[in-house]
């Protein structure tokens, strides 16, 4: 437990974290990943190279320091971290590695004049407090998933039973458990963790479940990323009959029960979790406005499926926007999603539940536009596929 002096020290480091937090976390990751190869599979190296992962950690450390007196002010950040950790199977033995490297990074980046023994001791106590919170919450979630019908703990072997080309960039993979037993029913919007071994190296990734879970199998739909080690392997090497290891589904960005009109807005592969949400919502009577943006018609996945639903369910309205004109049909707008276009496509009454996903810039624009159009901020929800970031 942190004492009053230690909390004061942590708060006094906030200005340093505001200006130098990213340098600190970049040094931290470089050190940890070089000295502790056993934790490398837990981190996407593309996110390291882009700086997204160090930037996200720097923001998380800063938020923790700012709210060290009132951790409840962190809001959904803690839940997001817990679910990401569970999906990748972060375990108690990983925390001491992170803690020791973080303290070393603080000392080496800030220097001993600033990172005095008292500062290091305060941050050791602060990290210990946070680790205890996360370990306890993660263990509770592991136990819940193991005890639930169709649940399990750790890895479970699944076989690829079907694969479908959904667009020029996206392939769907249908995965059923080798043991033939039921699978844990996931909530619409959740994701699954994969453990893969490619060229002798372990990789772990999270992928959104792109279909409503039926208790029998899971479906993920993966975009081929340029230079993507794992997405390239899935597209080129994983064939029907092959097996992979899965971790139980996780994620707190899920479709909440509501009778308000539902607005689902996606860009690119951000469509995947909205598909399960759409299926779930259509089991009731609430109006649904489904808005999807793609570069062009060739990379627009699941269009025929959504069009088919719109023909069957009168409460569903769907709208498409293509950045390029290629493949655009008469009912697709051409250009980027604008506030005027969004205003036209939203329900006239703005008391809606809006969920949106896609590239970071796309989500930042949608967040601004929804606010400007009068959608209540607390009813405007989003999630990042990769490390969390501020949508400014």
C-alpha positions in Angstrom: 0.0 0.0 0.0 1.3 3.4 -0.9 1.8 5.9 1.9 1.1 9.6 1.6 4.7 10.5 0.9 5.0 8.0 -1.9 1.7 9.2 -3.5 3.1 12.8 -3.4 6.3 11.6 -5.1 4.3 9.8 -7.8 2.2 13.0 -8.5 5.4 15.1 -8.6 6.7 12.9 -11.5 3.6 13.7 -13.7 5.3 16.7 -15.5 8.2 14.5 -16.3 6.0 11.8 -17.7 4.0 14.4 -19.8 7.2 15.4 -21.6 9.4 12.3 -21.5 7.1 9.4 -20.9 7.4 8.0 -24.4 11.2 8.1 -24.3 11.0 6.2 -21.0 8.7 3.5 -22.3 10.6 3.1 -25.6 13.8 2.4 -23.5 11.8 0.1 -21.3 10.6 -2.1 -24.2 14.0 -2.2 -25.9 15.5 -3.4 -22.7 12.9 -5.9 -21.7 12.5 -7.5 -25.1 16.2 -7.9 -25.6 16.9 -9.3 -22.1 13.8 -11.4 -21.6 13.0 -13.2 -24.9 10.3 -15.3 -23.2 8.0 -12.2 -23.2 8.5 -11.3 -26.8 5.5 -13.3 -28.1 3.2 -11.2 -25.9 4.0 -8.1 -27.9 3.3 -7.3 -31.5 6.6 -6.2 -33.0 4.8 -4.1 -35.7 3.3 -2.0 -32.8 6.8 -1.7 -31.4 8.3 -0.5 -34.7 5.5 2.1 -35.2 5.8 3.4 -31.7 2.2 2.7 -30.9 3.0 0.3 -28.1 5.4 2.6 -26.2 3.1 5.5 -26.8 0.1 3.6 -25.3 2.2 2.5 -22.3 3.4 6.0 -21.7 -0.2 7.2 -21.7 -1.2 4.4 -19.3 1.6 5.2 -16.9 0.8 8.9 -17.0 -2.9 8.3 -16.3 -2.0 6.0 -13.4 0.3 8.7 -11.9 -2.3 11.4 -12.4 -5.0 9.5 -10.6 -2.9 7.7 -8.0 -5.2 9.1 -5.3 -8.4 8.1 -7.1 -7.9 5.1 -9.2 -11.6 4.9 -10.0 -11.0 7.9 -12.2 -9.2 5.6 -14.7 -12.6 4.5 -15.8 -12.6 1.8 -18.5 -8.8 1.8 -19.0 -8.3 -0.9 -16.3 -11.0 -3.1 -17.8 -9.4 -2.8 -21.3 -6.0 -3.7 -19.9 -7.3 -6.7 -18.0 -9.2 -8.1 -21.0 -6.2 -7.6 -23.3 -4.0 -9.4 -20.8 -6.4 -12.3 -20.5 -6.8 -12.7 -24.2 -3.0 -13.0 -24.5 -2.6 -15.1 -21.3 -0.5 -12.6 -19.3 0.4 -14.5 -16.1 1.6 -13.5 -12.6 5.2 -14.5 -13.4 5.3 -11.9 -16.1 4.8 -9.0 -13.7 8.2 -9.1 -11.9 9.9 -8.9 -15.3 7.9 -5.8 -16.3 8.4 -4.2 -12.9 12.2 -4.6 -12.7 12.6 -3.3 -16.3 10.3 -0.3 -15.7 12.2 0.7 -12.6 15.5 0.4 -14.4 14.1 2.5 -17.3 13.0 5.2 -14.9 16.5 5.4 -13.4 18.4 5.2 -16.6 16.2 7.7 -18.6 15.7 10.2 -15.8 19.1 9.9 -14.2 20.0 9.4 -10.6 19.6 13.1 -9.8 15.9 12.9 -10.5 15.3 9.1 -10.0 16.5 9.2 -6.4 16.2 6.1 -4.1 13.0 7.7 -2.8 11.5 8.1 -6.3 12.4 4.5 -7.2 10.9 3.2 -3.9 7.7 5.1 -4.6 7.4 3.8 -8.1 8.2 0.3 -6.9 5.3 0.5 -4.4 3.0 2.1 -7.1 3.8 -0.7 -9.6 3.3 -3.4 -6.9 -0.1 -1.9 -6.1 -1.1 -1.9 -9.8 0.3 -5.4 -10.4 -1.7 -6.8 -7.4 -4.9 -5.2 -8.8 -4.4 -6.6 -12.3 -3.3 -10.1 -11.2 -6.3 -10.4 -8.9 -8.8 -9.3 -11.5 -7.2 -11.4 -14.3 -7.2 -14.5 -12.1 -10.9 -13.9 -11.4 -11.6 -13.7 -15.1 -9.5 -16.8 -15.9 -11.5 -18.7 -13.3 -14.8 -17.5 -14.7 -13.9 -18.6 -18.3 -12.7 -22.0 -17.1 -15.9 -22.7 -15.1 -18.3 -21.5 -17.8 -20.0 -23.9 -20.1 -17.7 -24.6 -23.0 -14.9 -22.7 -21.3 -11.3 -23.5 -20.7 -8.1 -22.1 -19.3 -4.8 -21.6 -21.2 -4.7 -23.0 -24.7 -7.1 -25.3 -26.5 -6.6 -26.9 -29.9 -8.9 -25.8 -32.7 -9.0 -27.0 -36.3 -9.6 -24.8 -39.3 -12.8 -26.3 -40.9 -13.5 -23.6 -43.5 -12.0 -20.5 -45.0 -13.7 -17.9 -47.2 -12.3 -15.0 -49.2 -14.4 -12.0 -48.2 -12.7 -9.3 -50.2 -9.4 -8.6 -51.9 -7.7 -8.3 -48.5 -9.8 -10.2 -45.9 -10.2 -13.9 -45.4 -12.5 -15.5 -42.8 -11.4 -18.5 -40.8 -13.9 -20.9 -39.2 -12.3 -22.7 -36.2 -13.8 -25.7 -34.3 -12.4 -27.4 -31.3 -10.5 -30.6 -31.9 -12.1 -32.2 -28.9 -15.6 -31.8 -30.3 -16.9 -30.2 -27.2 -18.9 -27.0 -27.0 -17.1 -23.6 -26.9 -17.6 -20.7 -24.6 -20.2 -18.3 -26.0 -18.6 -15.0 -26.7 -20.4 -11.6 -26.4 -20.8 -9.6 -29.6 -17.7 -7.4 -29.9 -15.3 -9.7 -28.1 -12.1 -11.1 -29.6 -10.1 -14.4 -29.4 -6.4 -14.9 -28.7 -4.3 -17.1 -31.1 -1.0 -18.7 -30.4 1.0 -19.5 -33.5 4.5 -20.8 -34.2 5.9 -19.4 -37.4 9.5 -20.4 -38.4 10.1 -21.7 -34.9 9.0 -18.4 -33.2 5.9 -18.0 -31.1 3.5 -15.2 -31.9 0.3 -14.2 -30.1 -2.5 -12.1 -31.6 -6.0 -11.0 -30.8 -8.7 -11.1 -33.5 -12.3 -9.9 -33.3 -15.0 -12.6 -33.6 -16.8 -11.7 -36.8 -19.9 -13.8 -36.3 -22.3 -14.3 -33.5 -21.0 -17.3 -31.5 -23.1 -20.4 -31.8 -21.4 -22.5 -29.1 -19.9 -24.8 -31.7 -17.2 -22.8 -33.5 -15.6 -19.3 -33.9 -15.1 -17.2 -36.9 -12.4 -14.6 -37.3 -11.9 -12.4 -40.4 -8.3 -11.3 -41.0 -7.0 -8.5 -43.2 -3.6 -9.1 -44.9 -1.4 -6.4 -43.5 1.6 -5.3 -45.6 4.6 -7.0 -44.1 2.4 -8.6 -41.5 4.1 -11.8 -40.2 1.0 -13.4 -38.7 -1.7 -12.1 -41.1 0.6 -13.3 -44.0 0.9 -16.7 -42.4 -2.8 -17.0 -41.9 -3.6 -16.0 -45.5 -0.9 -18.1 -47.2 -0.2 -21.1 -45.0 -3.2 -21.9 -42.7 -5.3 -24.4 -44.6 -8.4 -26.4 -43.9 -7.5 -29.3 -41.6 -4.6 -27.4 -39.9 -4.7 -26.7 -36.2 -4.0 -23.7 -34.0 -4.1 -23.0 -30.3 -6.8 -20.5 -29.0 -7.2 -18.7 -25.7 -10.7 -18.1 -24.5 -12.6 -15.0 -25.9 -12.3 -11.7 -24.0 -13.0 -8.0 -24.3 -15.3 -5.5 -22.7 -16.3 -3.6 -25.8 -19.6 -5.5 -26.2 -23.1 -4.7 -27.3 -25.0 -3.4 -24.3 -28.7 -4.2 -23.9 -30.7 -1.2 -24.9 -33.9 -0.3 -26.8 -32.3 2.9 -28.3 -31.6 2.9 -32.0 -28.2 1.3 -32.7 -25.6 2.9 -35.0 -22.7 0.8 -36.1 -19.9 2.7 -38.0 -16.8 0.9 -39.3 -13.8 1.6 -41.5 -11.9 -1.2 -43.3 -11.4 -4.3 -41.2 -13.0 -2.5 -38.3 -16.2 -4.1 -39.7 -15.4 -7.4 -38.1 -16.8 -6.9 -34.5 -19.8 -4.9 -35.8 -21.0 -8.0 -37.7 -21.6 -10.0 -34.6 -23.2 -6.9 -33.0 -25.5 -6.6 -36.0 -26.6 -10.2 -35.8 -27.4 -9.9 -32.2 -29.3 -6.6 -32.6 -31.5 -8.0 -35.3 -32.8 -10.7 -33.0 -34.9 -7.8 -31.5 -36.8 -4.9 -32.9 -34.5 -2.0 -32.3 -33.7 0.1 -35.4 -30.2 -0.4 -36.7 -28.2 2.0 -38.9 -25.1 0.2 -40.3 -22.5 2.4 -41.9 -19.3 1.0 -43.5 -16.5 2.9 -45.1 -13.9 1.2 -47.4 -11.3 2.3 -49.8 -13.2 0.8 -52.8 -15.6 -1.9 -53.8 -12.8 -4.5 -54.2 -11.9 -4.4 -50.5 -15.4 -4.1 -49.2 -16.0 -7.3 -47.2 -19.4 -8.8 -46.3 -21.4 -6.4 -48.5 -23.6 -9.2 -49.9 -24.3 -10.6 -46.5 -25.3 -7.2 -45.0 -27.4 -6.4 -48.1 -29.2 -9.8 -47.6 -30.0 -8.9 -44.0 -31.3 -5.5 -45.1 -33.7 -7.2 -47.5 -35.0 -9.5 -44.7 -35.1 -7.0 -41.7 -37.0 -3.7 -42.3 -35.5 -2.2 -39.1 -32.0 -2.3 -40.7 -30.7 0.5 -42.9 -27.3 0.2 -44.4 -25.0 2.9 -45.9 -21.7 2.6 -47.6 -18.9 5.1 -48.4 -15.9 4.5 -50.7 -12.9 6.7 -50.5 -12.2 5.8 -54.2 -14.8 5.4 -56.9 -13.6 1.9 -58.0 -16.4 -0.6 -57.6 -18.8 1.9 -56.2 -22.5 1.0 -56.9 -25.3 3.5 -57.1 -26.0 3.3 -53.4 -22.5 4.0 -52.2 -21.2 7.5 -51.6 -17.7 8.3 -52.9 -15.2 10.1 -50.8 -14.5 10.2 -47.1 -17.2 10.0 -44.5 -18.1 13.7 -43.8 -20.2 15.2 -41.0 -22.9 16.2 -43.5 -23.0 12.6 -44.8 -23.2 11.2 -41.3 -25.9 13.6 -40.4 -27.9 12.4 -43.3 -27.4 8.7 -42.4 -28.0 8.9 -38.6 -31.5 8.6 -37.2 -33.2 11.9 -36.9 -33.3 11.7 -33.1 -29.7 11.6 -31.8 -30.5 9.6 -28.7 -28.7 6.6 -30.1 -26.1 4.0 -29.1 -23.2 4.4 -31.5 -20.3 2.0 -31.8 -17.4 2.7 -34.1 -14.1 1.1 -35.1 -11.5 1.5 -37.7 -8.1 3.2 -38.3 -7.2 5.7 -35.7 -7.7 8.8 -37.9 -11.1 7.5 -39.0 -12.2 7.0 -35.4 -11.0 10.4 -34.3 -13.1 12.0 -37.1 -16.1 9.9 -36.3 -15.9 10.8 -32.6 -15.8 14.5 -33.4 -18.6 14.2 -35.9 -20.9 12.3 -33.5 -20.3 14.9 -30.8 -21.0 17.8 -33.2 -24.2 16.1 -34.4 -25.6 15.7 -30.8 -25.0 12.1 -30.0 -24.4 11.9 -26.2 -20.7 11.2 -25.5 -21.5 8.5 -23.0 -23.4 6.7 -25.8 -20.6 6.9 -28.3 -18.3 3.9 -27.8 -15.2 2.7 -29.6 -12.3 0.3 -29.2 -8.8 0.0 -30.7 -7.6 -3.1 -32.5 -4.0 -2.3 -31.4 -2.6 -0.3 -28.4 -5.0 2.3 -27.1 -4.4 5.9 -27.9 -6.1 9.3 -27.4 -8.6 10.2 -30.1 -7.7 13.8 -30.4 
